[in-house]
């Protein structure tokens, strides 16, 4: 789950100033958390709250997302979602935006089976992004994380994604010159997955994602969550993130979630 936050932070300074290469400073003073991180943390907390009763997950996810969004209101939320955050009776609004996928990484880590990964993803996504493409983008991300966490190879993950979610028939080099800003799941998740598939390490995966441009913080968040599940996170990157970019509440949520679901995995592959 922290991997998604790291990808968000690294990509944050490039969202409106895309870079088309992998050679850039990973962290700078211009980096910050965005809505991707806040909602990732909100859903991580919802999963902790409902560990013993998943029937409550959708309702608790709504509550936690609204709490985190109202506590951190200036993080770049989309217009419809921002209204949803402050609605006394929030309802799903048929969205297929990539916000569904950028926030779902904790589901892949918390799931005990592939089917549970899908169920958890559906429960936290349908409360806003109940369009089929929104649900699919979130589920594909959670499934990739679950498979990576449980030892599947990149080729096994690719085959599953190609069969059930997206036909990824391009390379990053092919799309990098012309890929444009896209806030849809169908225009973001396949590209973020390919960034992982072509990677050699956790850091390389995030560099891949950001190097093609587009919605850079969300690209980084989606890829970062999958890359963490597959590689783990280098200790120096984890330390810098926790020390310089997260406040006490955010750090506490990361640490609680890792204590239950992730065991502070360190990059080893």
C-alpha positions as CSV (number, residue, x, y, z in Angstrom):
1,X,0.0,0.0,0.0
2,X,2.9,2.4,0.7
3,X,4.1,1.7,-2.8
4,X,1.1,3.5,-4.2
5,X,1.7,6.5,-2.0
6,X,5.3,6.6,-3.1
7,X,4.3,6.5,-6.7
8,X,1.8,9.3,-6.1
9,X,4.4,11.5,-4.4
10,X,7.1,11.0,-7.1
11,X,4.6,11.6,-9.9
12,X,2.9,14.6,-8.2
13,X,5.3,17.2,-9.6
14,X,4.9,15.9,-13.2
15,X,1.1,15.8,-13.4
16,X,0.9,19.1,-15.2
17,X,4.4,19.1,-16.4
18,X,5.0,15.7,-18.0
19,X,8.4,14.3,-18.5
20,X,9.1,11.8,-21.2
21,X,12.2,10.2,-19.9
22,X,13.2,8.0,-16.9
23,X,16.2,10.1,-15.8
24,X,14.9,12.5,-13.2
25,X,15.3,13.1,-9.5
26,X,13.1,10.6,-7.7
27,X,12.2,12.9,-4.7
28,X,12.5,16.7,-4.6
29,X,11.0,19.4,-2.5
30,X,8.3,19.9,-5.1
31,X,6.9,16.4,-4.5
32,X,3.9,16.0,-2.2
33,X,1.0,13.6,-1.5
34,X,-2.2,14.1,-3.5
35,X,-5.7,12.8,-3.4
36,X,-4.3,9.4,-4.5
37,X,-2.5,9.0,-1.2
38,X,-5.3,10.3,1.0
39,X,-7.8,7.9,-0.5
40,X,-5.4,5.0,-0.4
41,X,-5.0,5.6,3.3
42,X,-8.7,6.0,3.8
43,X,-9.4,2.6,2.3
44,X,-6.5,1.0,4.2
45,X,-8.2,2.2,7.4
46,X,-11.5,0.9,6.2
47,X,-10.0,-2.5,5.6
48,X,-8.5,-2.5,9.1
49,X,-11.8,-1.4,10.6
50,X,-13.7,-4.3,9.0
51,X,-11.1,-7.0,9.3
52,X,-13.6,-9.2,11.1
53,X,-16.7,-8.2,9.2
54,X,-16.4,-7.4,5.5
55,X,-20.2,-7.0,5.2
56,X,-19.6,-3.5,6.5
57,X,-16.8,-2.6,4.1
58,X,-18.7,-0.4,1.7
59,X,-20.3,1.7,4.4
60,X,-17.1,2.1,6.3
61,X,-15.2,2.9,3.1
62,X,-17.6,5.8,2.5
63,X,-17.2,7.0,6.0
64,X,-13.3,6.8,5.9
65,X,-13.0,8.4,2.5
66,X,-15.2,11.3,3.6
67,X,-13.3,11.7,6.8
68,X,-9.9,11.7,5.1
69,X,-11.1,14.0,2.3
70,X,-12.5,16.5,4.7
71,X,-9.4,16.4,6.9
72,X,-7.2,16.9,3.8
73,X,-9.4,18.9,1.4
74,X,-6.7,20.6,-0.7
75,X,-5.2,17.5,-2.4
76,X,-6.5,17.9,-6.0
77,X,-9.7,15.8,-5.9
78,X,-11.8,15.6,-9.1
79,X,-14.9,17.8,-9.1
80,X,-17.5,15.1,-8.8
81,X,-15.6,13.3,-6.1
82,X,-15.0,16.5,-4.2
83,X,-18.7,17.1,-4.1
84,X,-19.2,13.4,-3.0
85,X,-16.8,13.9,-0.1
86,X,-19.0,16.6,1.4
87,X,-22.4,15.1,0.6
88,X,-24.5,14.1,3.6
89,X,-26.0,11.3,1.5
90,X,-23.2,10.3,-0.9
91,X,-24.2,8.1,-3.8
92,X,-22.3,6.5,-6.6
93,X,-22.1,8.6,-9.8
94,X,-21.3,6.1,-12.6
95,X,-17.7,7.2,-12.9
96,X,-15.0,5.3,-14.8
97,X,-12.3,7.7,-13.7
98,X,-8.9,6.3,-12.7
99,X,-9.5,7.3,-9.1
100,X,-11.0,3.9,-8.7
101,X,-7.7,2.2,-9.5
102,X,-5.3,4.6,-7.7
103,X,-6.8,4.1,-4.3
104,X,-7.5,0.3,-4.3
105,X,-4.0,-1.2,-3.6
106,X,-4.8,-2.0,0.0
107,X,-7.4,-4.5,-1.2
108,X,-4.8,-6.6,-3.0
109,X,-2.6,-6.7,0.1
110,X,-5.5,-7.5,2.5
111,X,-7.1,-10.3,0.4
112,X,-6.5,-13.9,1.3
113,X,-7.7,-15.3,-2.1
114,X,-8.0,-14.0,-5.6
115,X,-11.8,-14.0,-5.3
116,X,-11.5,-12.0,-2.1
117,X,-9.3,-9.4,-3.9
118,X,-12.1,-9.0,-6.4
119,X,-14.8,-8.8,-3.8
120,X,-12.9,-6.2,-1.7
121,X,-12.2,-4.1,-4.7
122,X,-15.9,-4.2,-5.7
123,X,-17.0,-3.2,-2.2
124,X,-14.8,-0.1,-2.0
125,X,-15.2,1.0,-5.6
126,X,-19.0,0.7,-6.3
127,X,-19.7,3.4,-3.7
128,X,-18.5,6.0,-6.3
129,X,-17.1,4.4,-9.5
130,X,-20.0,2.0,-10.3
131,X,-19.5,2.2,-14.1
132,X,-18.3,-1.2,-15.4
133,X,-15.0,0.4,-16.6
134,X,-14.4,1.9,-13.2
135,X,-15.1,-1.4,-11.4
136,X,-12.9,-3.2,-14.0
137,X,-9.9,-0.9,-13.6
138,X,-9.9,-1.1,-9.8
139,X,-10.3,-4.9,-9.9
140,X,-7.5,-5.4,-12.4
141,X,-5.2,-3.4,-10.1
142,X,-6.2,-5.3,-7.0
143,X,-5.8,-8.7,-8.8
144,X,-2.4,-7.8,-10.1
145,X,-1.3,-6.8,-6.6
146,X,-2.7,-10.0,-5.1
147,X,-1.0,-12.2,-7.7
148,X,2.3,-10.3,-7.3
149,X,2.2,-10.5,-3.5
150,X,1.6,-14.3,-3.7
151,X,4.5,-15.1,-6.0
152,X,3.0,-15.1,-9.5
153,X,5.5,-14.2,-12.3
154,X,5.1,-11.2,-14.5
155,X,4.1,-13.4,-17.3
156,X,1.4,-15.1,-15.3
157,X,0.0,-11.8,-14.2
158,X,0.1,-10.5,-17.8
159,X,-1.7,-13.5,-19.1
160,X,-4.4,-13.2,-16.5
161,X,-4.9,-9.5,-17.2
162,X,-4.9,-10.0,-20.9
163,X,-7.6,-12.8,-20.6
164,X,-9.9,-11.1,-18.1
165,X,-9.3,-7.3,-18.2
166,X,-7.2,-5.6,-20.9
167,X,-5.4,-6.6,-24.0
168,X,-2.0,-5.0,-23.5
169,X,-0.5,-5.1,-26.9
170,X,1.9,-2.2,-26.8
171,X,5.2,-1.2,-25.3
172,X,6.1,1.9,-23.4
173,X,8.5,3.0,-26.1
174,X,5.6,2.7,-28.6
175,X,3.2,4.9,-26.7
176,X,5.6,7.4,-25.0
177,X,5.8,9.9,-27.9
178,X,2.0,10.4,-28.1
179,X,0.4,9.2,-24.9
180,X,-1.8,12.0,-23.5
181,X,-3.4,13.0,-20.2
182,X,-6.2,10.6,-19.6
183,X,-8.3,10.3,-16.4
184,X,-10.2,7.2,-17.3
185,X,-9.5,3.7,-16.0
186,X,-9.3,2.2,-19.5
187,X,-6.8,4.9,-20.6
188,X,-4.6,4.6,-17.5
189,X,-4.6,1.1,-15.9
190,X,-3.3,-0.8,-19.0
191,X,-0.4,1.7,-19.3
192,X,0.4,1.5,-15.6
193,X,0.4,-2.3,-15.8
194,X,2.8,-2.3,-18.7
195,X,5.1,0.1,-16.7
196,X,5.3,-2.7,-14.1
197,X,5.7,-5.5,-16.6
198,X,8.7,-3.7,-18.2
199,X,10.3,-2.9,-14.9
200,X,13.5,-4.2,-13.3
201,X,12.9,-3.0,-9.7
202,X,10.5,-1.0,-7.6
203,X,12.0,2.3,-8.4
204,X,12.3,1.4,-12.1
205,X,8.6,0.6,-12.3
206,X,7.7,4.0,-11.0
207,X,10.1,5.7,-13.4
208,X,8.6,3.7,-16.2
209,X,5.1,4.9,-15.3
210,X,6.0,8.6,-15.0
211,X,8.1,8.5,-18.2
212,X,5.2,8.2,-20.5
213,X,3.4,11.3,-19.3
214,X,-0.3,11.5,-18.7
215,X,-1.8,11.6,-15.3
216,X,1.6,11.1,-13.7
217,X,0.7,10.9,-10.0
218,X,-2.1,8.4,-10.6
219,X,0.1,6.4,-13.0
220,X,2.8,6.3,-10.3
221,X,0.3,5.2,-7.7
222,X,-1.2,2.3,-9.7
223,X,2.2,1.0,-10.8
224,X,3.7,1.6,-7.4
225,X,1.2,-0.5,-5.6
226,X,1.8,-3.5,-7.9
227,X,5.6,-3.0,-7.8
228,X,5.6,-3.0,-4.1
229,X,3.8,-6.3,-4.1
230,X,6.2,-7.9,-6.5
231,X,9.6,-6.3,-5.4
232,X,9.1,-4.8,-2.0
233,X,10.2,-1.3,-1.2
234,X,13.9,-0.3,-0.8
235,X,14.5,0.7,2.7
236,X,16.0,4.1,1.8
237,X,12.9,5.0,-0.2
238,X,10.6,3.9,2.5
239,X,12.5,5.9,5.1
240,X,12.5,9.1,3.1
241,X,8.8,8.8,2.4
242,X,7.8,8.2,6.0
243,X,10.1,11.0,7.3
244,X,9.7,13.8,4.8
245,X,6.3,13.3,3.1
246,X,3.8,11.8,5.6
247,X,2.4,13.4,8.7
248,X,1.9,11.5,12.0
249,X,-1.6,10.4,11.2
250,X,-0.6,9.1,7.8
251,X,2.5,7.3,9.1
252,X,0.4,5.7,11.8
253,X,-2.1,4.3,9.3
254,X,0.7,2.9,7.1
255,X,2.3,1.2,10.1
256,X,-0.9,-0.3,11.4
257,X,-1.8,-1.6,7.9
258,X,1.6,-3.1,7.4
259,X,1.6,-4.7,10.8
260,X,-1.6,-6.6,9.9
261,X,-1.2,-7.2,6.1
262,X,2.3,-6.5,4.8
263,X,4.9,-7.1,7.5
264,X,7.1,-4.2,6.2
265,X,8.3,-6.1,3.2
266,X,11.8,-5.0,1.9
267,X,12.9,-5.2,-1.7
268,X,14.5,-8.5,-2.4
269,X,13.9,-9.6,-6.0
